[in-house]
């Protein structure tokens, strides 16, 4: 008997991805998102910042406002490669995200507006997410914390942020939350087939990439430890929470 995969949903799902910066969806879980898009699910992105502090040696002369605009464009291009249908930005200040009530309210607003069945975010508890990332960015952790705090108990409870009811936004709780960069994953997906799409999408973030060939080589080396170089297998891992 073949075990049913946790994303073997019988009907198309509305999937909302809420993360901190442009390029986070692609780096964190782009192969999974591409897999879902090709299975017929609707995917929307909501990025909490525009990433205008994403500085490195090759983009240091670009003014912050211009870099913000450029990263909007790059994220939309990457989303098209993945197969996401919409990209939204909340424009909180890059680098200074705090999981306070203002951010939580903004995330609840987005959840109630788009009413996803599946929500994707990242792990607020993971300070050291492996060799690929080293020390996790504080914005990533703040984003994950704000999203999880918004999902439960706020998004589905009319007593939280009642001012949103006046905006016509009724309570809504996603059925599942998939937490990327999870410190304690409980789902491992084989995403070998869509790993090339992940790489292509990441390459759209040109402002963040110095040596494209080196990045491609690095991404190809992220194969599963038990898979050989001549026949690589790629995986993405999540903590999956089911609410009903």
DRENDO-1510 file (C-alpha; in Angstrom, 1 decimal, always signed):
<recs>
REC; n; res; u; v; w
REC; 1; UNK; +0.0; +0.0; +0.0 .
REC; 2; UNK; +1.4; +3.4; -1.0 .
REC; 3; UNK; +1.3; +5.9; +1.8 .
REC; 4; UNK; -0.7; +9.0; +1.0 .
REC; 5; UNK; +1.4; +12.1; +0.9 .
REC; 6; UNK; +0.4; +15.0; +3.3 .
REC; 7; UNK; -0.2; +17.3; +0.3 .
REC; 8; UNK; -2.4; +14.9; -1.6 .
REC; 9; UNK; -5.4; +17.2; -1.3 .
REC; 10; UNK; -8.4; +15.9; -3.3 .
REC; 11; UNK; -9.4; +19.4; -4.5 .
REC; 12; UNK; -7.5; +22.5; -5.4 .
REC; 13; UNK; -6.4; +24.5; -2.4 .
REC; 14; UNK; -6.0; +28.3; -1.7 .
REC; 15; UNK; -2.5; +28.6; -0.4 .
REC; 16; UNK; -1.1; +31.8; +1.2 .
REC; 17; UNK; +2.6; +32.3; +1.8 .
REC; 18; UNK; +3.5; +34.9; +4.4 .
REC; 19; UNK; +7.2; +35.5; +4.9 .
REC; 20; UNK; +9.5; +38.5; +5.7 .
REC; 21; UNK; +11.4; +39.3; +2.5 .
REC; 22; UNK; +11.4; +39.0; -1.3 .
REC; 23; UNK; +13.3; +35.7; -2.1 .
REC; 24; UNK; +12.3; +34.0; +1.1 .
REC; 25; UNK; +9.5; +31.9; -0.6 .
REC; 26; UNK; +11.9; +30.6; -3.2 .
REC; 27; UNK; +14.8; +29.9; -0.9 .
REC; 28; UNK; +12.8; +28.4; +1.9 .
REC; 29; UNK; +10.3; +26.3; +0.0 .
REC; 30; UNK; +10.3; +27.2; -3.7 .
REC; 31; UNK; +10.3; +23.6; -5.0 .
REC; 32; UNK; +7.3; +22.7; -2.9 .
REC; 33; UNK; +5.4; +25.8; -4.0 .
REC; 34; UNK; +6.2; +24.9; -7.6 .
REC; 35; UNK; +5.0; +21.4; -7.0 .
REC; 36; UNK; +1.7; +22.7; -5.6 .
REC; 37; UNK; +1.3; +25.2; -8.4 .
REC; 38; UNK; +1.7; +22.5; -11.0 .
REC; 39; UNK; -0.8; +20.3; -9.1 .
REC; 40; UNK; -3.4; +23.1; -9.7 .
REC; 41; UNK; -3.4; +24.9; -6.4 .
REC; 42; UNK; -3.7; +28.7; -6.2 .
REC; 43; UNK; -0.7; +30.3; -4.5 .
REC; 44; UNK; -0.5; +33.9; -3.2 .
REC; 45; UNK; +2.5; +35.6; -1.6 .
REC; 46; UNK; +2.4; +38.2; +1.1 .
REC; 47; UNK; +5.8; +39.7; +1.9 .
REC; 48; UNK; +6.0; +41.7; +5.1 .
REC; 49; UNK; +8.9; +44.0; +3.8 .
REC; 50; UNK; +10.4; +45.0; +0.5 .
REC; 51; UNK; +13.8; +43.9; +1.5 .
REC; 52; UNK; +15.6; +47.2; +0.9 .
REC; 53; UNK; +18.3; +46.4; +3.4 .
REC; 54; UNK; +19.3; +43.3; +1.4 .
REC; 55; UNK; +22.8; +44.7; +0.8 .
REC; 56; UNK; +25.9; +43.0; -0.5 .
REC; 57; UNK; +29.0; +43.9; -2.4 .
REC; 58; UNK; +27.5; +44.0; -5.9 .
REC; 59; UNK; +24.4; +46.2; -5.1 .
REC; 60; UNK; +25.8; +48.5; -2.5 .
REC; 61; UNK; +25.5; +51.6; -4.8 .
REC; 62; UNK; +21.8; +51.2; -5.3 .
REC; 63; UNK; +19.8; +53.6; -3.1 .
REC; 64; UNK; +17.4; +52.0; -0.7 .
REC; 65; UNK; +14.2; +53.2; -2.5 .
REC; 66; UNK; +15.5; +52.0; -5.8 .
REC; 67; UNK; +16.5; +48.6; -4.3 .
REC; 68; UNK; +13.0; +48.3; -2.8 .
REC; 69; UNK; +11.4; +48.9; -6.3 .
REC; 70; UNK; +13.8; +46.4; -7.9 .
REC; 71; UNK; +13.0; +43.8; -5.3 .
REC; 72; UNK; +9.3; +44.2; -6.0 .
REC; 73; UNK; +10.0; +43.4; -9.6 .
REC; 74; UNK; +12.3; +40.5; -8.9 .
REC; 75; UNK; +9.8; +38.9; -6.5 .
REC; 76; UNK; +7.0; +39.1; -9.1 .
REC; 77; UNK; +9.3; +37.6; -11.7 .
REC; 78; UNK; +10.2; +34.8; -9.3 .
REC; 79; UNK; +6.6; +34.2; -8.4 .
REC; 80; UNK; +5.7; +33.8; -12.1 .
REC; 81; UNK; +8.4; +31.1; -12.4 .
REC; 82; UNK; +7.0; +29.3; -9.4 .
REC; 83; UNK; +3.4; +29.6; -10.6 .
REC; 84; UNK; +2.1; +31.9; -7.9 .
REC; 85; UNK; -0.8; +34.1; -9.0 .
REC; 86; UNK; -0.4; +37.2; -6.8 .
REC; 87; UNK; +2.3; +39.0; -4.8 .
REC; 88; UNK; +1.4; +41.5; -2.1 .
REC; 89; UNK; +3.7; +43.6; +0.1 .
REC; 90; UNK; +2.8; +45.0; +3.6 .
REC; 91; UNK; +5.8; +47.3; +3.5 .
REC; 92; UNK; +6.9; +47.1; +7.2 .
REC; 93; UNK; +10.5; +48.3; +7.6 .
REC; 94; UNK; +13.0; +45.8; +6.5 .
REC; 95; UNK; +15.3; +44.6; +9.3 .
REC; 96; UNK; +13.1; +46.0; +12.0 .
REC; 97; UNK; +10.3; +43.5; +12.1 .
REC; 98; UNK; +8.8; +43.0; +15.6 .
REC; 99; UNK; +6.0; +40.5; +16.3 .
REC; 100; UNK; +3.9; +43.1; +18.1 .
REC; 101; UNK; +0.2; +43.7; +17.9 .
REC; 102; UNK; +0.5; +46.0; +14.9 .
REC; 103; UNK; +2.1; +43.3; +12.8 .
REC; 104; UNK; -0.2; +40.6; +14.2 .
REC; 105; UNK; -3.3; +42.7; +13.2 .
REC; 106; UNK; -1.8; +43.2; +9.7 .
REC; 107; UNK; -1.3; +39.5; +9.3 .
REC; 108; UNK; -4.8; +38.7; +10.6 .
REC; 109; UNK; -6.2; +41.2; +8.1 .
REC; 110; UNK; -4.4; +39.3; +5.3 .
REC; 111; UNK; -5.6; +35.9; +6.5 .
REC; 112; UNK; -9.2; +37.1; +6.8 .
REC; 113; UNK; -9.0; +38.8; +3.4 .
REC; 114; UNK; -7.7; +35.8; +1.4 .
REC; 115; UNK; -9.1; +33.0; +3.5 .
REC; 116; UNK; -6.5; +30.4; +2.7 .
REC; 117; UNK; -7.0; +26.7; +3.3 .
REC; 118; UNK; -3.3; +26.2; +3.6 .
REC; 119; UNK; -0.9; +28.8; +5.0 .
REC; 120; UNK; +2.9; +28.8; +4.7 .
REC; 121; UNK; +5.3; +30.6; +7.0 .
REC; 122; UNK; +8.6; +29.9; +8.7 .
REC; 123; UNK; +9.8; +28.8; +12.1 .
REC; 124; UNK; +10.2; +31.5; +14.8 .
REC; 125; UNK; +12.2; +29.1; +17.1 .
REC; 126; UNK; +14.9; +28.2; +14.6 .
REC; 127; UNK; +18.0; +30.3; +15.2 .
REC; 128; UNK; +20.4; +28.0; +13.4 .
REC; 129; UNK; +18.7; +26.6; +10.3 .
REC; 130; UNK; +21.6; +24.6; +8.9 .
REC; 131; UNK; +24.7; +25.2; +6.9 .
REC; 132; UNK; +22.8; +26.9; +4.1 .
REC; 133; UNK; +21.8; +29.9; +6.3 .
REC; 134; UNK; +24.0; +30.0; +9.4 .
REC; 135; UNK; +22.3; +32.3; +11.8 .
REC; 136; UNK; +18.7; +33.0; +11.0 .
REC; 137; UNK; +17.7; +36.5; +10.2 .
REC; 138; UNK; +15.6; +38.2; +13.0 .
REC; 139; UNK; +13.0; +39.3; +10.5 .
REC; 140; UNK; +12.4; +35.6; +9.6 .
REC; 141; UNK; +11.8; +34.7; +13.2 .
REC; 142; UNK; +9.6; +37.7; +13.8 .
REC; 143; UNK; +7.6; +36.9; +10.7 .
REC; 144; UNK; +7.0; +33.3; +11.8 .
REC; 145; UNK; +6.0; +34.4; +15.3 .
REC; 146; UNK; +3.6; +37.0; +14.1 .
REC; 147; UNK; +2.0; +34.6; +11.6 .
REC; 148; UNK; +1.6; +31.8; +14.1 .
REC; 149; UNK; +0.2; +34.2; +16.7 .
REC; 150; UNK; -2.2; +35.5; +14.1 .
REC; 151; UNK; -3.4; +32.0; +13.1 .
REC; 152; UNK; -4.1; +31.0; +16.7 .
REC; 153; UNK; -6.1; +32.3; +18.4 .
REC; 154; UNK; -6.7; +35.6; +16.6 .
REC; 155; UNK; -7.7; +35.0; +12.9 .
REC; 156; UNK; -10.7; +32.8; +13.6 .
REC; 157; UNK; -12.0; +34.6; +16.6 .
REC; 158; UNK; -14.3; +37.6; +16.2 .
REC; 159; UNK; -13.3; +39.0; +19.6 .
REC; 160; UNK; -9.7; +39.6; +18.4 .
REC; 161; UNK; -9.3; +42.8; +16.4 .
REC; 162; UNK; -13.0; +43.5; +16.1 .
REC; 163; UNK; -12.1; +46.6; +14.0 .
REC; 164; UNK; -11.5; +44.2; +11.2 .
REC; 165; UNK; -15.1; +43.2; +11.2 .
REC; 166; UNK; -15.9; +46.8; +10.3 .
REC; 167; UNK; -13.8; +46.3; +7.2 .
REC; 168; UNK; -16.0; +43.4; +6.3 .
REC; 169; UNK; -13.3; +40.8; +7.2 .
REC; 170; UNK; -15.0; +37.8; +8.9 .
REC; 171; UNK; -13.0; +35.4; +11.1 .
REC; 172; UNK; -11.1; +32.6; +9.3 .
REC; 173; UNK; -8.7; +29.9; +10.4 .
REC; 174; UNK; -6.6; +28.1; +7.8 .
REC; 175; UNK; -7.1; +24.3; +7.9 .
REC; 176; UNK; -3.3; +23.7; +7.8 .
REC; 177; UNK; -0.2; +25.6; +8.5 .
REC; 178; UNK; +3.1; +24.5; +6.9 .
REC; 179; UNK; +6.2; +25.9; +8.7 .
REC; 180; UNK; +9.3; +26.1; +6.5 .
REC; 181; UNK; +12.9; +26.1; +7.9 .
REC; 182; UNK; +11.4; +24.0; +10.7 .
REC; 183; UNK; +13.7; +23.1; +13.7 .
REC; 184; UNK; +11.5; +20.0; +14.3 .
REC; 185; UNK; +10.0; +19.0; +10.9 .
REC; 186; UNK; +7.3; +16.3; +10.7 .
REC; 187; UNK; +6.9; +16.4; +6.9 .
REC; 188; UNK; +9.6; +15.7; +4.3 .
REC; 189; UNK; +8.6; +16.1; +0.6 .
REC; 190; UNK; +10.6; +14.8; -2.3 .
REC; 191; UNK; +10.9; +17.8; -4.6 .
REC; 192; UNK; +13.5; +16.5; -7.0 .
REC; 193; UNK; +11.2; +17.2; -10.0 .
REC; 194; UNK; +10.7; +20.8; -9.2 .
REC; 195; UNK; +14.2; +21.6; -7.8 .
REC; 196; UNK; +15.3; +23.1; -11.2 .
REC; 197; UNK; +12.2; +25.4; -11.0 .
REC; 198; UNK; +13.3; +26.5; -7.5 .
REC; 199; UNK; +16.8; +27.4; -8.8 .
REC; 200; UNK; +15.3; +29.3; -11.8 .
REC; 201; UNK; +13.1; +31.3; -9.5 .
REC; 202; UNK; +15.9; +32.1; -7.2 .
REC; 203; UNK; +17.9; +33.4; -10.1 .
REC; 204; UNK; +15.3; +36.1; -10.7 .
REC; 205; UNK; +16.5; +37.8; -7.5 .
REC; 206; UNK; +19.5; +39.3; -9.4 .
REC; 207; UNK; +20.1; +42.1; -6.9 .
REC; 208; UNK; +20.9; +39.5; -4.3 .
REC; 209; UNK; +23.1; +37.2; -6.4 .
REC; 210; UNK; +26.7; +38.0; -7.1 .
REC; 211; UNK; +27.9; +34.9; -8.8 .
REC; 212; UNK; +25.0; +33.0; -10.5 .
REC; 213; UNK; +27.1; +30.0; -11.4 .
REC; 214; UNK; +28.3; +29.6; -7.9 .
REC; 215; UNK; +24.8; +29.8; -6.6 .
REC; 216; UNK; +23.6; +27.2; -9.1 .
REC; 217; UNK; +26.4; +24.9; -8.0 .
REC; 218; UNK; +25.6; +25.4; -4.3 .
REC; 219; UNK; +21.9; +24.7; -4.9 .
REC; 220; UNK; +22.7; +21.5; -6.7 .
REC; 221; UNK; +24.8; +20.4; -3.8 .
REC; 222; UNK; +21.9; +20.6; -1.4 .
REC; 223; UNK; +20.9; +17.0; -2.3 .
REC; 224; UNK; +19.6; +14.6; +0.4 .
REC; 225; UNK; +22.5; +13.1; +2.3 .
REC; 226; UNK; +21.7; +9.6; +1.2 .
REC; 227; UNK; +21.4; +10.4; -2.5 .
REC; 228; UNK; +24.4; +10.1; -4.9 .
REC; 229; UNK; +25.8; +12.9; -7.0 .
REC; 230; UNK; +24.9; +11.1; -10.2 .
REC; 231; UNK; +21.3; +10.6; -9.1 .
REC; 232; UNK; +20.5; +13.4; -6.6 .
REC; 233; UNK; +17.3; +13.6; -4.6 .
REC; 234; UNK; +16.1; +16.9; -3.2 .
REC; 235; UNK; +13.9; +17.5; -0.2 .
REC; 236; UNK; +12.1; +20.3; +1.6 .
REC; 237; UNK; +11.0; +19.9; +5.2 .
REC; 238; UNK; +8.2; +21.4; +7.2 .
REC; 239; UNK; +6.4; +21.4; +10.5 .
REC; 240; UNK; +2.7; +20.8; +9.5 .
REC; 241; UNK; +0.0; +21.8; +11.8 .
REC; 242; UNK; -3.6; +20.7; +11.1 .
REC; 243; UNK; -6.5; +22.7; +12.6 .
REC; 244; UNK; -9.4; +20.8; +11.3 .
</recs>
